[in-house]
Structure formats: structure tokens, C-alpha cells
Amino acid sequence: MTYERFAYVYDVLMKEAPYEKWLYLLITRMDRYQIDGREVLDLACGTGEFTIELAKHGFTVSGVDLSEEMLAVANGKAVRQGLNIPLYRQNMAELDGLGAYDCVTIFCDSLNYVREEGDIPRTFRQVHSHLRDGGLFMFDVHSIFKMEHIFQNHTFAVNDEEVSYIWDCFPGEEPYSAEHDLSFFVLDRESGLYDRFDEFHYQRTYHTEQYQKWLAESGFELLEVLSDLDEKPVHEKTERILFIAQKK
């Protein structure tokens, strides 16, 4: 998967993302579980919106993403706001030399983009090795319900003035996976014409119990499993599942 052009329309597509709610969750859980430190590692940070929110609220934060283009956008934002945020281009299943943190986050179902099953527990082990003792690990994933009933053979479309897209979803090859074919139409302000480009994305998820097993095997104690940000128990129509774990 490439993000060479996707990076520059990402923020338009993510304008409704619950950045403030993720921030509130992180702050309240660090308080609840008596985490005194303020160092956070934001994995799959994308164009840095959440990373920057953390920095603006007094956290010492670093961001990691696999996409050089995403990181370039994130760095430009940080510089314009006078923030010094270390950004690293790394695979989250192969983190190297980033130090120790009090909290690690993987939000916005980014973990579902990890295609190889073995890379999920490898990511958990890497997170564990980059957390201080007692540090928190927070991440969310698509539910099986969403993969099977929301994404499968469904089309989403948005027609806005500057960026429009058609998003077709199909069953993937692996269980509980989805293929996303996206066509974007981006306004060129100089010519007044729309430029089209296409993207292919792949996502995969697993049973809640499998994530729990991988966390336990990686040295984590599971603290909470929630139905996304409404902080209610997971139910049969939960679309996104939020995990909060602590390094033993």
C-alpha cells in the first residue's frame, strides 16, 4: 500500500475523527492507573493530528509511521505551530531504538492495516519493549461485525467541493478482512479541474479473545475492553473495539 497522494487528502477525510476524545481517554486513563510520566509514543501517527494534540497538551511525544509522505505532512504541521516533535519512519512490528515511554497508542484502527497475522503479536512485543514498567498501551480495532456487515460489498461516497471520493468495499482473502478500492477526485485550484487518483487498502481483524491472548503472551495485563469511545461494554453491533492494557 502507498500513501504518496493519499497523505495530502487524509486530513480532509479525517476531519470528523475524535481526536479530542482520544486525548480525553488518554488523560483520564493515565490518571486512573496512576501513570505519572508524560512521555507518549504515537504509532501509525499519520499526518500527526493526534500527535500534535498531545504535544499541545504538555506531553513529550514522538510519532511513528510507515509512510514518508504522511510524516512529511506531520512535520510541516508541527513546524508551523512551533512544535519540536520527533518523527520516525518505522514499521511498528520492527521498532528500533526509540527509548522508553509511559504510554503507547495505536488509534484509528491502524492496527487493522497489518496484513500478516504474525506481525500483530510482534507489534505487541515491540510496544512492550518500549514501555516503562506499568506503562499503558491503548489501541482500537475494527470489530468482526463491522468487517462482515458494514464493509462487505458496500459503497461509500462523498461529494465535496475540493475532495470527493467513491469507496468500494469487498471481502478480503483472509477471514474477517476487507479490500477497499478508493477513487479520489481532488480540485486543482489553478485549473479548476479535478485530478483523479486511486488507492487500494486492505484491512484485517480478529476475535477479541485473540487480541487478548496476544496481549497476555506479550507481557500485558488487560485492564479494559470497551465499545469504542462510548466506554460501554462490547456488544454484538460494536463497530470498533478499544483495548487498554498495562505492562506488567
N, C-alpha and C positions, 0 to 999 in steps of 0.2 A: 504494500500500500504506500502511496506517495501523498504528500500534503503540499506539493510545490505551489499550487494555486489555491487549494482549499484553505491554507493558512490565512489568506487575506480576505476570505469571506466568513471565516469561522466566527468572528465576534458578532456579525450580523445574525447568524443562525443561533447564536448562544445568548442573545440579548435577554431572554427570559430565564436564563439559568439562575438557580437560587444561591448565588454567591454569599449573600448576607446570612442566609440560613445555615450554610456550611460553616461560616465563620462563627455564628452563634453556637452551633453544635460543638465545634472545637473548643471554644472558650468555656462553655458550661461543663463539658466532659473533663477538660484538664483541671477545672476547679473541683468537680465531683470526686475525681480519683486522685486528687492532691498531687498533681504534677506541677512542680514549682518552676521548672525551666521554661524558656521561651524560644527554644530552637526547633524549627519545623522544616521537614523535607517534604516538598510537594511534588509527588511523582506524576508523570503524564500531565505536566502543568500547561500544555498547550500554549496559548498566546499570553498566559500569565495573569489573567484577570484575578483569579483567586489568590495566586502568589502575591500579587501587588496589594490586595486587600489585607493579607496577613501582615505584610511589611508596614502598611499604613497604620495598623493597629498595634504596633510595637513589637511584633515578633521578628526574630532573626531567622530569615527564611532563605532556603535555596530551592531552586526549581530544576527538575529533570524532565527531558522529553526526548523522544527518538527522532523528532523532526527538526532539522536545522532551520527550516523556514518558520516553523512555529516559534522557535527560540529567538529568531531574529525579530519577529514581531513583538515578542515579550520584552526583549531587551530595549527595543525602541520606546515602548511604553514606559518602562522603568526609568530610562534616561530622561525622558521628557518630564517626568514627575520628580526628578532629583533623587531617585532611589538607587542604591547600590545593591543589587540582588545577584548573587552568583547563580549562573545558569549553566547546566551541563547537558551535553548531548550523550546520553547513555541509554542502553536497554535496561529496563527496570528488573529484568531477570539476571542481569550481569553487572550490578552496581560495583563501582570500584573507587576506593579512596576518597569517600565523601565525608568521613568523620562520623560523629555520633550525634543523635538528635533526641529531643524529648517527645516528639510526635511525628509520625509519617502519615501522609494522606494520599489516597488514590480515589478521587471523586469523579463524578460524571460518567459512570460505567466504563471508565477507561480500561479496567482490567479485562473487560469482555473482548477487547481487541487482541488479546493474547491468544493466538490460534493454537499453539501446541500445548496440550494438556500438561505436560511436564514442566512447562515454564511458569505455571501458576504456583506450585509449591516452591519452585526455585525463587520466584519473586518474594514469596513469604519469608524464605530463609534469608534473602538479601535484606529485606526490611528488618528482620530480627537482628541481623548483624550490625545494622546502622542505627539501632535504638539503644538508648541508655537503659539500664535496668529499671523496670517499672514504667517504661515509656509506652505511649499509646499508638496503636495502629488503627486507622479508620479508612474504610473503603466501602464503595457501593457497587452493586452489580445488577444487571437485568435479571428478573425472575424467569423461571421456566414458563409461567403463564404469559408473560409479555412476548417471549420468543414464539410461543405456539399460537397465541390468539390475537396479538396486536401487530406483530411484524409479518407473519406469514401471508404471502400473496396479497399484500396491502400496498396501496399507493398514497403517498402524502404529497401535497403540492402547496406552494406559497407563491403568490404573485405580488411582489412589492415593486416599488418604483426603481430601486437601484439593484437589488438582488432578488431573482426569482429562481425557484428550483422545482424539479419533479423528482420524487424519491420513491423508487420501486423496491419492494422487499420480497425476497423469495427464500424458501427453505435452503439451508446450507447442507453441506455433505455430512457433517458430524451431527450427532444428536444435540438438540437444543441450540441450534446455530441458525444464523440468518445472513443472507447476502444482500447488500444494499447497493443498488445502482442509482447513482445520483447524477442529474444533469443540471448544471447551473447556467444562469443567464445573467451576466453582470454588465451593468451600464457603463459604457465608456463616455465619460463626461465631455471629452473633446469632440468626439464624432456624433454623439447622441445615439449610437448604435449599441446593440447588446452583443457581448462576446460570450460564446458558449464554451464550456469545458465540462468534462465528465470525470466522475470518480467511482471507484469500486471499493467498498468497505466490507469487512467480514467480522461478525461478532459471534461469540460462543459463550454459553453459560453452563452451570452445573447445579445439581441439587444443593440446597442449603447445607445438608449434612456433609456433603463432600468438602465444601469450603471449611466447615467446622473441623473436619478430620485433618485437612491440610494445615490449618492453624495450630491445632494441638501438636501435630508432628513437627512443626517448625518452632515450637517452644513458646507458644502464646496461650494465655488464659482468655477464653472468650467471655466478655463482660456483657454485651448486649447484641441482640439481633432484632432490628426494627424494620417496620414497613416504611422505608424511606424517611423523609424528614418530618412526617407527622408524629413520629415517636410512638407509634402504636405497634402491637404485635403483628407479625406477618400473618396475612390471611390468604385465602385462595385466589384473590384477584389483586394481590400486591404486584405492582409492576417493577419496583426497584427495591432491593433489599440492602439495608445498611448494617455493616458489621463494625463493632468496636471491640478491640482486643488489646491485651496488655502483655508486654514482655515479662516473663516470669523472672 
